[in-house]
Amino acid sequence: MAFDESPDVVVIATALTRLENLAADEYIIAFGPDGKQFCGTPNGYSATHLPAKVLSEVSAGHIKKIVWASYGSDAESWFFAFETTDGANAFQIGHNTPIALRQFILLLSESEHLLASLRVQLGDKESFVVWTHTVWACSDIPHALQDKLCQLSSAFRESHGVTKGSLKSGTLDNVQWHRNGTFYAKTPSRHTGFYTTKFMLAAWNELWKERGPEQLSSKIQNELAYVAIDTHAPCGETFAFFKKQQPGKEAPFVIHFGQEGLRTNLVSSDEYPPATSMQHVPQKPDEPAHYQWAVSRKSGRPHAKESWELDLKKGEKLKVLRDMGRDWHVVEGSNGIIGWVHRSWLDFGDRKLHTNAKTAYVQFQEDLQKLLVPGQLCNFPSMVNYMDACTKPECQLLKEDVSSLGICLHDLMVLLEGAGSYSYEWLKEGRNMWHPDRFARFCHADYADRLKPMAEQMFVFYGILMDMCKV
């Protein structure tokens, strides 16, 4: 059966007025491709698209309240959960949702108890997370998010590209992610998130700028209400953060949808200009660690009506930020606008990969904070992932040695200069961490003999760089 195009937004809006509003601090924001969006707040519902089946049930008065929604990449890949007017919990699912997801739901079909609390978060490229009570399954989500779900579980296993697990306690309340590695997960007792773009991280930090004496983790647990991340957005910078509402006040929020500016009702700060109502803040573009230059072969877009594709001019110089697979790239135009471009429209020239030292260094430090846990390190950080700028012939043998760091002294110098604090004293302080005896405390006992020599190489490199500062 062919997919029915979504009716006019006015028809959808009229139908949604029949629903009971969500309670205080309850939100639903579902993003989909091609501008699809469904929002539910304590003030009501809105949508640019509603599946025909769901619209029919709402219009007929069979649905009391929609409690969950998500859109996949395909037009008929969607999931809506709701309370019916007779008090039952139910859901509807599009017939082109991932096969693995439908198979998992089929396994639950004999348990009305499990189906009643079923939640599905769909992502791009047939990725998904599905859960009910302590049971969950996922496919093709960021590795960091999958690892976090496994850490929260008493047991898990992977088979045919699908990971299934059982939480140690409680259930999942919300899971969001983007292909760039950003993710958020919530259980009744914990919020866990990792935001990879500077723009999103700045917005998140703004939400908690006024901390007071309370520990940040406790403040987040007590005050954060909801997080949404657009898995379909090109650069992972479409999101919404809501704090819990205080009596007589509007719930604090920071949101960014598509090409719009940042919107927030927070009090003024050093980073955002003062305002007494909703304000727009210009977006700060994310700086990738690596990029390439290319020239547009044509003018226009591969698909003229697809607004997510960048509108090009023939001969325009473009900064290629990310390879998104299937010959599609995220590209920044000469006017600063970011969008998707197909490889066939790009001339890469010498295909040289350029490295943004500042961003690479930030990523290096963030990764170190996650990796350097006492007694847990099994693999040395892959230094070549952060910097591989040197092409000197005399350095190649060292860089190709499997027992070495994979980088040379020149690579490390460029990486460290990205910190913006490069000096003799700064290097001296940073070198201490790499002393083999100190570094050993981070190593798993079974891997210490292999990792300590690599730390020693870093220690020696730092020393040479310090000497160079004296010259």
Residue pairs with C-beta under 8 A, 6 or more apart in sequence:
3 75
3 76
4 52
6 12
6 48
6 49
6 50
6 51
6 52
6 55
7 50
7 52
7 55
9 47
9 48
11 55
12 47
12 48
12 49
12 50
12 55
13 46
13 47
15 50
15 55
15 58
15 59
16 44
16 45
16 46
16 47
16 50
16 58
17 44
18 58
18 59
18 61
18 63
19 44
19 45
19 58
19 63
19 64
19 65
19 66
20 64
20 65
21 41
21 42
21 43
21 44
21 45
21 65
22 28
22 40
22 41
22 42
22 65
22 67
23 42
24 42
24 244
24 245
25 42
25 225
25 226
25 242
25 244
25 245
25 251
26 40
26 41
26 42
26 226
27 39
27 40
27 41
27 225
27 226
27 228
27 240
27 242
28 38
28 39
28 40
28 41
28 66
28 67
28 68
28 69
29 37
29 38
29 39
29 40
29 226
29 228
29 240
30 36
30 37
30 38
30 39
30 69
30 70
30 71
30 228
31 37
31 71
31 228
31 230
31 231
31 232
31 233
31 238
32 38
32 49
32 71
32 72
32 78
32 232
33 71
33 73
33 124
33 232
33 308
34 306
34 308
35 48
35 49
35 307
36 48
36 49
36 71
37 46
37 47
37 48
37 49
37 257
38 45
38 46
38 47
38 48
38 49
38 50
38 66
38 69
38 71
39 45
39 46
39 47
40 66
40 69
42 245
45 66
49 71
50 58
51 76
51 78
51 80
51 92
51 94
53 92
54 63
54 66
54 80
54 92
57 63
57 82
57 92
58 66
61 85
62 84
62 85
63 82
63 83
63 84
63 85
64 82
64 83
64 84
64 85
65 82
65 83
66 80
66 81
66 82
67 81
67 82
67 83
68 79
68 80
68 81
68 82
68 91
68 119
68 120
69 78
69 79
69 80
69 81
70 78
70 79
70 120
70 121
70 122
71 77
71 78
71 122
71 232
72 78
72 94
72 96
72 97
72 98
72 122
72 123
72 124
72 126
72 128
73 122
73 123
73 124
73 125
73 126
73 232
74 94
74 96
74 97
75 94
75 96
76 94
76 95
76 96
76 97
77 94
77 96
77 97
77 98
77 122
77 126
78 93
78 94
78 97
78 122
79 91
79 92
79 93
79 94
79 97
79 120
79 122
80 91
80 92
80 93
81 89
81 90
81 91
81 118
81 119
82 89
82 90
82 91
82 92
83 89
83 90
84 90
88 116
89 116
89 117
91 115
91 118
91 120
93 102
93 105
93 120
97 120
97 122
97 128
98 122
98 126
98 127
98 128
98 139
100 128
100 137
100 139
100 160
100 161
100 162
101 120
101 122
101 128
101 130
101 137
101 139
104 130
104 137
104 162
104 164
105 115
105 118
105 130
108 114
108 115
108 118
108 132
108 135
109 115
113 133
114 132
114 133
114 135
115 132
117 132
117 133
117 171
118 130
118 131
118 132
119 130
119 131
119 132
119 172
120 128
120 129
120 130
121 128
121 129
121 130
121 174
121 175
121 176
122 128
122 231
123 129
123 140
123 141
123 177
123 179
123 231
123 232
124 179
124 231
124 232
125 140
125 179
125 325
126 139
126 140
127 138
127 139
127 140
127 141
127 177
127 231
128 138
128 139
128 140
128 141
129 136
129 137
129 138
129 141
129 145
129 149
129 172
129 175
130 136
130 137
130 138
131 137
131 171
131 172
131 175
132 171
133 171
134 166
134 167
134 168
134 169
134 170
134 171
135 164
135 165
135 166
135 167
136 149
136 153
136 164
136 165
136 166
136 167
136 172
137 162
137 163
137 164
137 165
138 145
138 146
138 149
138 162
138 163
139 161
139 162
139 163
140 161
141 177
141 183
142 177
142 178
142 179
142 181
142 182
142 183
144 181
144 183
144 194
145 175
145 177
145 183
145 185
146 163
148 183
148 185
148 192
149 156
149 163
149 165
149 185
150 156
150 163
150 165
152 167
152 168
152 185
152 187
153 165
153 166
153 167
153 168
154 166
154 167
154 168
155 165
155 166
156 163
156 164
156 165
156 166
157 163
157 164
157 165
158 164
167 187
170 187
170 188
170 189
171 187
171 188
172 185
172 186
172 187
173 186
173 187
173 188
174 184
174 185
174 186
174 226
174 227
175 183
175 184
175 185
175 186
176 183
176 184
176 185
176 227
176 228
176 229
176 231
177 183
177 184
177 229
177 231
178 196
178 229
178 230
178 231
178 233
178 236
179 231
179 236
179 324
180 196
180 197
180 235
180 236
180 322
181 194
181 196
182 194
182 195
182 196
182 197
182 200
182 229
182 236
183 193
183 194
183 229
184 191
184 192
184 193
184 194
184 227
184 229
185 191
185 192
185 193
186 192
186 227
189 221
190 221
191 220
191 221
191 224
191 227
193 204
193 227
195 201
195 204
196 236
197 235
197 236
197 237
197 286
198 284
198 286
198 287
198 362
199 237
199 256
199 283
199 284
199 285
199 286
200 236
200 237
200 239
200 256
202 271
202 284
203 239
203 241
203 254
203 256
203 262
203 264
204 241
204 254
206 254
206 264
206 266
206 269
206 271
206 272
207 241
207 243
207 252
207 254
207 266
208 216
208 219
208 220
209 266
209 269
210 267
211 219
212 219
214 222
222 244
223 243
223 244
224 241
224 242
224 243
224 244
225 242
225 243
225 244
225 245
225 251
226 240
226 241
226 242
227 239
227 240
227 241
227 242
228 239
228 240
229 236
229 238
229 239
230 236
230 238
230 239
230 257
233 258
234 308
234 324
234 330
234 338
234 339
234 340
235 286
235 321
235 322
235 330
235 338
236 286
237 256
237 283
237 286
238 256
238 257
238 258
239 255
239 256
240 253
240 254
240 255
240 256
240 257
241 253
241 254
241 255
242 251
242 252
242 253
243 251
243 252
243 253
244 251
245 251
250 265
252 264
252 265
252 266
253 263
253 264
253 265
253 266
254 262
254 263
254 264
254 266
255 262
255 263
255 264
256 262
256 263
256 283
257 263
259 337
260 280
261 280
261 281
261 282
261 283
262 272
262 280
262 281
262 282
262 283
263 278
263 279
263 280
263 281
264 272
264 278
264 279
264 281
265 277
265 278
265 279
266 272
267 274
268 274
268 275
272 279
272 281
273 279
273 281
285 332
285 336
285 338
286 321
287 356
287 358
287 359
288 321
288 322
288 356
288 359
289 355
289 356
289 359
289 360
289 363
289 386
290 353
290 354
290 355
290 356
290 360
291 319
291 320
291 321
291 353
291 354
291 356
292 319
292 320
292 348
292 351
292 352
292 353
292 354
293 317
293 318
293 319
293 320
293 348
293 349
293 352
293 354
294 317
294 318
294 320
294 331
294 346
294 347
294 348
294 349
295 315
295 316
295 317
295 318
295 346
295 347
295 349
296 312
296 313
296 314
296 315
296 316
296 318
296 341
296 345
296 346
296 347
297 314
297 344
297 345
297 346
297 347
298 312
298 314
298 345
299 312
299 313
299 314
300 311
300 312
301 309
301 310
301 311
301 312
302 309
302 341
302 342
302 344
302 345
303 309
308 339
308 340
309 339
309 340
309 341
309 342
310 318
310 331
310 333
310 337
310 338
310 339
310 340
310 341
311 333
311 337
311 339
312 318
312 333
312 341
312 345
316 333
316 334
317 334
318 331
318 332
318 333
318 334
318 341
318 346
319 331
319 332
320 329
320 330
320 331
320 341
320 346
320 348
321 329
321 330
321 331
321 332
321 338
322 329
322 330
323 329
324 330
324 340
327 342
327 343
327 344
328 340
328 341
328 342
328 343
329 340
329 341
329 342
329 343
329 346
330 338
330 339
330 340
331 338
331 339
331 340
331 341
331 346
332 338
333 339
353 388
355 387
355 388
355 389
355 414
356 418
357 387
357 414
357 415
357 417
357 418
358 418
358 419
358 420
359 418
360 386
360 387
360 415
360 418
361 386
361 415
361 416
361 418
361 419
362 418
363 386
364 381
364 386
364 415
367 381
368 381
371 377
371 381
371 442
372 442
373 442
374 441
374 442
375 441
375 442
375 443
375 444
375 445
376 442
376 444
377 442
377 443
377 444
377 447
377 451
378 444
378 446
378 447
379 447
379 451
380 405
380 451
380 454
380 455
382 406
383 405
383 406
383 407
383 411
383 412
383 415
384 399
384 405
384 406
384 407
384 411
386 415
387 407
387 411
387 412
387 414
387 415
388 399
388 406
388 407
388 411
389 410
389 411
389 414
390 399
390 407
390 408
390 410
390 411
390 414
392 408
392 410
395 408
395 409
395 410
398 404
398 408
399 406
399 407
399 408
399 411
403 453
403 454
404 454
404 457
405 412
405 454
405 457
405 458
405 461
407 415
409 461
409 464
409 465
412 458
412 461
412 465
413 465
413 468
416 422
416 427
416 430
416 465
419 426
423 469
424 466
424 469
424 470
427 462
427 465
427 466
427 469
428 466
430 462
431 459
431 462
431 463
431 466
432 438
433 439
434 455
434 456
434 458
434 459
434 462
435 455
435 459
436 452
436 453
436 455
436 456
436 459
439 451
439 452
439 455
440 448
440 452
440 455
443 451
443 452
